[in-house]
Amino acid sequence: MAIPLKYNVRSLLVRRVSTAMTAGGIALVVAVFVVVMAMVAGFDSTIRDSGSPDNMIAVRKGSTTETGSAFSLDQFEALKFLPQIRRDKDGQPLASPEVPVQVLMEKIGGGRENIVLRGVKPVAMKVHDKVRIVEGRMFDPALNEAIVGKALLKRYANGTIGSTMRLGRGSWKVVGIFDAAGSSFESEVWAGAQKVQDDTQRGSYYASVVMKMAPGADSAALIRRLADDPRINLQGETEPDYYRDQSVVASQLRRLGMLVALIMAVGAVFAAMNTMYAAVAGRTQEIGTLRALGFSPGAVMGSFLLESLTLAVAAGLIGVALALPFNGLSTAFGNYVTFSTLSFQFRVTLAIMIQALLFAAVMGVAGGFLPARQAMRLSVVDALRRS
């Protein structure tokens, strides 16, 4: 026979101070857990959402990022008419040669940070189908004009339409703002490929080429062709795979966040354990009475475990509520893989909230196990004799 839950709830309410202090500690741990995981989820999603499943990216062999790559115009000309590459209605290949370079951009309020200035041709808007102009117009590739990702507007100066920004050696007039469905492209500035090549003195060299594959194309065969054809000699990878490799920072942040949460959780577990030990010590006569009424030792232990679990889950709900205001909050983080600053939003997902409550439940069980076992082991006679 199980002890009614209302008995445990009443006990928690009677011991308001110790209950509140323990709940506060667990809630704080859960809030930190949710915030860190929301940051990681937002950062990871921003990078991974940059890739389209039907796009292939090619860079110089051995390069891990676009910004560390370079290849000639001849190599691009040799690959753009491969049969695996989709063509538009005019028969032109949907292959976008690009020149992403790291430049310093002035922050609002002072200071500068690395961002990516991406030189592209007009075909890039067809290949990167998530990118669309939401304000203003597309740049003229023959002029020093640029379009700015919307994630940059609240963080950097001179990003509004009509402003002139100083990037690299030149000045660029902002003529448009673009949206990229929350991907990392929203943290970039785009301008004409030829103008970026001139500004960076790269000659006719590109850093990457992004190709939209034809329906039914064999991506593995295209990767082999890019690598084995001596005229091309490039390293190909599907965009989802490429950006998955770039999300290594998110994985490291996740591990760091878990470590911090676990360290804090140890303190919360000891707080819960102390509260439950105090509950056992103050309720020995109650325990004896419950045993005398016919409740088994297992029922007593289960009751105290349930009490600790109830406290922890309730605190977990408070912790999740405390973290919810961070959902959608914009921030920026330096990606050491690309050595540029990436703007993103915190994402408090349902999965993160469930994980947080499970984390709280584990803390509650861990903190209540030993006190519950002690309560179970009390003999009826000894419990009733204690005052």
PyMOL commands that set and color helices and strands:
alter all, ss='L'
color gray80, all
select helices_A, chain A and resi 5-14+16-48+66-68+73-79+124-127+150-152+184-187+193-200+219-228+239-246+248-282+284-292+297-326+350-377+380-385
alter helices_A, ss='H'
color red, helices_A
select strands_A, chain A and resi 55-60+95-106+112-120+132-136+145-149+164-167+170-179+188-192+208-212+234-238+330-335+340-345
alter strands_A, ss='S'
color yellow, strands_A
deselect
rebuild
show_as cartoon
